[in-house]
Amino acid sequence: GKYFSSGGEPAENQVTPMLRHLIYKIKATGPITVAEYMKEVLTNPAKGYYVYRDMLGEKGDFITSPEISQIFGELLGIWFISEWMATGKNAAFQLVELGPGRGTLTGDILRVFSQLGSVLKNCDISIHLVEVSEKLSEIQALTLTEEKIPLERNAGSPVCMRGVTKSGIPISWYRDLQDVPKGYSFYLAHEFFDVLPVHKFQKTPQGWREVLIDIDPQVSDKLRFVLAPGVTPAEVFIQRDEIRDHVEVCPEAGVIIQELSQRIALTGGAALIADYGHEGTKTDTFRGFCGHKLHDVLTAPGTADLTADVDFSYLRRMAGGQVASLGPIKQQMFLKNMGIDVRLKVLLDKSDEPARQQLLHGYDMLMNTQKMGERFNFFALLPHQRLHGRSHPMDACQSKPSVSPVAGFGELTWR
């Protein structure tokens, strides 16, 4: 316990249904990994934190950038259009969002698509949402579709629901990225990777030992961290030249990045990832949030969100050279490059005083280095030819095609 923390101030231990479930599980099989703990607490089909509740917004446990300001989603919509234009205006594309929250972000992006309808008029667009939470899927459907158009629900099918957005675009829901049809796609993952299960390891005189979760022998309904007595399977994910004494690894993130990389290399498109994170430098980032405050991760499981910072160096490694990567770049810089100041001015000029104050407050939250401006990073996966022109050798008489800079990672340019 001296090597790592379990969150904020100790809270009164509440025996939740999830805690009872975990205690039975540990009694039956022994201590569990932090990854297994996260998976059970967040996505257990019967009692998981994400499965049956709406945890977003001011009344929830945390708030995300799209909920703070419409400008955030609008600029991301511009990013996808900019990439679509830079890569030859494909006749069709899929917009795929992983963990879409309430659907606010997709809604803001679709509004931009509608406003720039003249640019996209000959493009066949479809929306694909990957969501494990039944509750959030219902909220997304309410946000994005007209209620008068009935949703098709298919419990046993890879496509859980189908519908049509308010602007007439087909929309589908899935439980797993693997089920989303392959094809030219733009992938979006905003605050998605930080909730995927991590394994935690501590360096000891005997070598690396995995951090596990066990029942406290002093208090029968309390959990505690312990170190594994020997080597565990997940240790293979630790880099041989690792110099930190405590690391977190997320194999599930690696699997998803490999899937995205294969798809982008095969059919084109891009992935845009925005999250808390670091470049393989941080140690203990596992924490809980309840009512917008830090919450001890082992207390009252199932009542708080659990999260760990994303290791972008690991994501880049998992892409395995199949695609090019850009970033991570701080949110403040990315949004500035995307023209947030210009967009803010346009909206302020059209707004009354209460709306102006709200816009300025949202801008401050997104851009202030003490708030979200430096906490969040943007990271992109793109086909190699997007950055380097042709991927195959050229004849001497061929000139290298001009490659336009990628918006957000350089200043946005329209041609």
N, C-alpha and C positions, 0 to 999 in steps of 0.2 A: 504493500500500500504506500510505502514511502516514495516509490518511484513515480507514481502517477496519481492524478486526482480522479474523483468520480463526479465532478461537476461543481455546483455552487454550494451554498451553505447547507448543512444537514437539515433535512425536513423530517417531520413526524412520519414514521413508517406506516403507511396505510396498506392493509392487506387487500390488494385488488384481486379480481379474478385471474389476471395475468400472473401476479406474484404466486398465487396458489398453484396455478398450472406449472410455473417454472420450478417451484419447490418439489412438486411431484416428479417432474422430469429429472431433476438433479438427483433426487433420492433413488430413482430407478436406474439412471445411467451414469451418474457421476458428474463432476464439474463440466460446464459447457463453455465453448469458446465465446468471445465477445461477438463474433459474427453470428453465431447461432442465436445468441441473446437478442441482438438487434433484429434479426429476421423474425423471430417469434413475437417480440414486442410490437414491431411495426406492421407486419403483414400476416400474422396468424389469421387464417380464414374465419375463426370464431370470435377471437378477442383482440385482434390487432388494432393498434392505434389509428392506422390509416384506413382501415377497411370500412368502418361504419360511422365515421365522424367527419365533420367539416372543421378542420383545425386552423384554417387560414383567416386572416383579417384581424381587425382590432379586437374583436370579441374572442378570437382564437388564441393559439399559443405563439404564433409568429406571423409576420407580414412580409410579403415578397414585393419586389420592384414593380411588377405589373399592377399590383393593388394600390401602389403609392401614386403612380402617375401614368396617364395614357400615353405620354410621350415615349416611354420605354418601349412598349410594344410597337408603336408606330415606327420607331427607328429600326427595330428588328425586321419589320415588314419591308422597309426600304433596303435593308441589307440583303434579304433574299431576292428581291427584284433586281438589285444591282448585280448580284452573282449570276442570276438567270440571264441578264443582258450580256454580261462579260463572257459567258460561255456559249453564246450563239443563239439565245432565245429558243430553246427547245420547244417543240409543239405541245408538250405536256409535262407537268411535274406534280409530284406528291409532296405535300408539306406534312411531315411526321413529327409530332411532339411527344417526347417521353415525359411522363409525369406532369400532365398539363394543369394541375391545381384546380381552380374553379373554371378554367377556360377563358379567363380574362385576357391572357397574353395572345392566344389564338384569335380571340375576338378583335383585339386591337390590330393585329396583323391583317385580318380579313377586311377590316375597315379601310386600311391602306390599299389593299388589293382592289377594293371597290372604287376608291377615289382615283386610282391609277388604271381604271378599267380600259382606257384607250390604249395603254401600253400593253396590257395583258389580254386584249380582246380575242386574239387568235390562239390563246394558250388554254389547254384543257387542265384545270387544276382540281385536285381532290385532297381532302384533309383526312389524316389518319392519326388517331390518338391512342397512345399506349398507357393504360391506367389499370392498376390493381384494385383500386377502391371503388366499390359499388356506389357508395354515397357520393363520392366526387364525380363519378361518371354521370350520375343523375343531375348534379349541379351544372356540369359542363354542357349537358344536353339542353338544359334550361337556358343557359347563357347563349348558346350558339345556334339553336334551331328555333323555328317558329313552333309553338306548342300545337298549333292546329294541324301540323304535318305529323302523323303518328310515326314513332320510332319502331323499327323492326328490332325485336330482341331475340337473340339466338343463344340460349344458355349453353348448349353443348357444342357450339361452333367456335372456331378460332376468332371469327368476327362476332363480338358480344352484342353490338348494336350497330344499326345503320340509320342514317337520316339525311336531311338536307339542311344546310345552313340558311340563315336569314337571307343571304345573298344568292341562294340557289346552287351552292357548291356541294357535291356529295361528301358526306362525312361518315367515318367508320371508327369503331372502338375495338381495341384488342387488349388482351392481358399480357402479351409478350411480343417483343420486337420481332422475333423469328416469324410470327404470323403475318406481319405487314408485307404486302406484295413487294417483290423486288422490282426496281425500275428507277428511272431518273428522279431522285428525291432530294429534298432539303430537310435535314434532321435538326431538331431543336431540343436541347436539354438544359432547362433553366432550373437551378436548384434541384437537380435530379440525382447526380452522382454523390452528393454529400450525405444522402440517407441510405446508400447501399452498404451492406454489412462489411465491417472491417475486422481483420484479425490483428491483435496487438501482441507485440513481442518486446521482451526486456533482455538486455545483455547481462549475463551473470558470469562469475568466474568459471562456471562450467560450460559456458557458451550461451547461445540464444535459447530463451525459454518463453513459451507462449503464455500470455495472461489469460486466465480462465475465471469463470464466475462460479462460486460455490455457496453453500448455505453457511452462515456464521454459526460456529459451534456454541457460541455464548447465547445467541438469540435465535430461536427456531424459525421465526418468520422474517429474517433479515438476510440479505445477500452480501457477499464480500468478494473482493478480488483475491485470487491466489495465483502462484506461478506453477505451471506444469512441472512435474518432477523430471520429465525427460523430453526428448525431441517429439514434436507433433508434425503431422503431414504438411500443414500450411507453411512450415519453415522454408520450403523450397522457393517461396516467393521473395525471400530476402536476398538482396544483392550481395554478392561475395565481397565487394569492396565497401560495404556499408560502414560509415564511421559514426553514425548516431548510436546512442545506447538504448533508445526506445523507438520502435517503428510501428506504423500501422499500414497494413496492406489490404487491398480490396480486390480479390480475384474476380468478383462479379463485374466490377467496372472494367477489368481487363477483357473479359468475355464479350461485353457489349461493345467496347472500342474495336475489338477484332472484327465483330459482325459489321459495324458501321464502316470500317476501313475496307473490308471485302466488297461491300455493296457499292461504296463510292468509287473504288478502283474499277469495278466491273461495269457500272452503269452511269457513273458521273454524279453530279450534284455536290453537296457539301454538308458538313455538320457544324453547328455552332453551339458551343457549350459555355454556359455562364454559371459560375459557382464560387463559393469560398475555396481557397486553395493555396498551394505553395509548390515550390520546385524541388521537392524531396529534401526539405531542410527542417521541417517541423517534427516534433515528437508526439506528445500527447495532446490530441485535439478532440477526443471523444467527449461529447457533452450533451446535456439535455436542455430543452426549453419548455417551460410551462407558463402560460399567461405572460409571455414576452420577457420572462426572467430566466436566468440560469437555474437549472434544476438538477439535483443529484441523480445521476443516471441509474443508480441501483434502487432508488426509492420510488415506491408506488408505480412500478412498471405498467405501461399501457395507458397512463394518464398524461404523458409528456412526449414530445418529439425527441428523437435521438439523432445525432448528426456527427460527422467527422470531416475535417477538411480534405479536399481532393488533392491528391499528389499528381500534379500535371506532368511531372517527369515520368511517372509510371504510365500515364495514359499515352504519352509520346512513345515510350518503349513498346507498349502493347500494340500500337499501330504497326510496328514492325517494318517500317519502310514501305508499306503498301500504298500509303498516301502521304502527302506533305502535311505538316502541321504548322500553325501560326499561333503565337502567343505562348504563355498567357500574357495578356495585357490588362492593366487595371481598368475597371469599369469607367472611371472618370475620363481616362484617355480615349477609350473606345467610343463612348457616347459623344465626346467632344469632336472626334474625327467624323462621327456620323452626322454632325450638324445640329446637336441638341440646342445650342444657343440660338440658332436661326429659327428653329421650330418653336422654341419657347417665346421668342419675340412675336411671332405670327399669332400664337394663341393669346398672349397677353393683350395685344392690340384689339382682339375681338371680344375680350371678356369683361364682365362687370367686376366690381371690387372683391366680393367674396370668392369668386372663381379665380381672380388674379392671385389672391393670398394662397389659395389651395395649390395653384400651379407653382408658385415660388417655393412653398413648403416642400412639394414633391421634388422639385429641382434640387433643392438643398439636400434632401435625404439621399438622392441618387448620386450627387456629385461631390458632396463634402467629404474630404479625406478622413474626417473623424467619424463619418457615418458609413455609407455604403460605397463611397467613391474608391477607396483603396481596399476594402474588404473583399470585394467581388472581382473576379477575373474573367476575361473572355478568351476562348481557345477555339481554334477552328481546324477541321480536317478537310482537305481539298485534294482533288486529283493532282498528280505531279505536273501534268501538262498545263494546269491552270496557272502555275507559278513560273514554269520554265518553257512554255511554248510546246513544241512538238516533243513527244516522248521517244521518237525513233530518230536514228541518224538522218541528217539532211544531205542532199546532194550539194555540191559546191555552188550550183547556180541558184539554189533556193535561199531565200532570205528568211531569217527567223521571224515568226509572227510577233507582232507587238503584244505584250502582256500588260493589261491594265492592272493597277494596284488593287488589292483587296480592301474594300471599304471597311472602316472601323480600325483596321490594323495599319492603315495609312489614311490620308484624308479622302473623304468621299468625292468621287468625280463622276459626273454624268457626261456621256459622250453621245 
